[in-house]
C-alpha cells in the first residue's frame, strides 16, 4: 500500500502516512543454510536416500520440502504421493499435495486431495483450519470469474501528522529563519479505511490467458489537522498472458492501464492516467517480477494548496520484486525501485531510488477456551529511499537542490479470527535526513482495527 500511494502523493507525505517498525531478524542462521546451492546439494543427497529406501517417510517429507523451495513441484509431488502409498492416513501430506497442485494450476487435483484430507478422522485442528482456507481458495480459482477483497478500517496515531521539520531552525530565501509555531510538529489521530479488490476473468483459451483488474482505495480523516485529510482510489486493468506455457511454465506478461484520483484537504488534488507492464516468473524457488510504469500526474490548485499544479508531470517507475521461503514459518519479500518524475517547476523534478525488505513470519495461535486455532502473521519491514531534486527552490534555498535520505522500519501483525474477519495492528517509524533542514523529520505511527477479506 505504501508503494502504491507514493506514486501520486509526494514522497515525504506518503511515507508519513504509511511508514513501518523493523525487527532485527536478518541474522537468522537458517537463511545462510538454505541458499540455492545448499538446497541443491541437500536435494541430491535426499533424492539418493529416497531411492535407496522409499519407505523412509522422514527423508521423503524433507525431500518434498527442499524440492518445493527449489520450485521443483513435480518432484515434491512424487515424493509425497509415495508417502501416501506406504501410509494413506496422512492428512498433512494430502494438504501439502493440495497446495502443490494449486501452485501448478491443477485445481481439480488440488480439490480432490484437500477434500480427502478434511474427511479423514482425527484431523488436527490446525490442519483442518488450513484445509478449509485452501478449499475456499480452490473453489474460487475454479470459477470463471475470481473475486477477492481485503480491507481494513480503524484508528491511527502519528507524532508528526503534519510532516513538519524536526527542528525550528529552517531556511528561507537561503537564510536561517525560525519556523512559525503554527507550522511546528503536531501529533494527531485519524480514522482510516483502506482496501483492495481483485477480479480475475478466465478468457477461455487453452493457454490460460486471463484478464485482471485491481482496485485500491485509501481514506483518512484527521481529528484536528483537516488540511491533511486524504482520499484516493486507483484502478489497474489488463490481460495476463503466458509467454511460453509448454517450455516456460509460470512465465507471464501483463500489460495494464492505470487511472486514479486523489483528494487532499477535502478538495480535488490529483488525477492520473498511465500504463504499465509486468513480467512474472519463478526461478530457484522464488517468485520474481520486473515492472515498468508510466504515469501522467495532473495536480490541481486549491485554497489550501495554491501551488500544487507546479508538481504536474510524468512519472516513470521501474521495479524488481522477489518473494520466497526463508526457513520454516518464515518468508521473505523484497522490492527495489527507481523513479524519475518530471514537473512543471524544476525544483519538483526528482530522481528516486530505494528498496524495502519484508520478512513475514507465520505462527499458530490456539485458545482452548474459545476453541480457537488460527495462523497469525507478523511482518517486520525495513525500507530506504534516496531522492535527489533537479534544482533549488529559491523560496527555501536558492543555492542548494534538495536531497532526502529516508529510512523506514515497521511491523504489521495480522490476526485472523475466521475466514472473513480479523484484526490488524501496525507500528512504524520514519526518519528523513535532508540536506536542507526544512525537510528533515521524524514520525512514529501506531494504527489498528478490524480487517475483512473474502
Secondary structure, DSSP 4 states (H G I P E B T S, - for coil): -HHHHTTTS-HHHHHHHS--PPP--TT-HHHHHSSHHHHHHHHHHHHHHHHH-TT-HHHHHHHHHHHHHTT-HHHHHHHHHHHHHH-S--HHHHHHHHHHHHHTT-HHHHHHHHHHHHTSTT--HHHHHHHHHHHHHHHHHHSSEEEEEEEEEEEEEETTTT---S-SEEEETTEEEEPPGGGS---EEEEEEEEEEEEEEE---TT--EEEEEEEEEEEEESS-GGG-EEEEEEEEEEEEEEETTTEEEEEEEEEEEEEEEEETTEEEEEEEEEEEEEEEEETTEEEEEEEEEEEEEE---SS-TTGGGG-EEEEEEEEEEEEEEETTEEEEEEEEEEEE--SSGGG-EEEEEEEEEEEEEEEEEEGGGTEEEEEEEEEEEEEEEEEESS--TTT-TT---EEEEEEEEEEEEEESSSSEEEEEEEEEEEEEESSGGG-EEEEEEEEEEEEE-
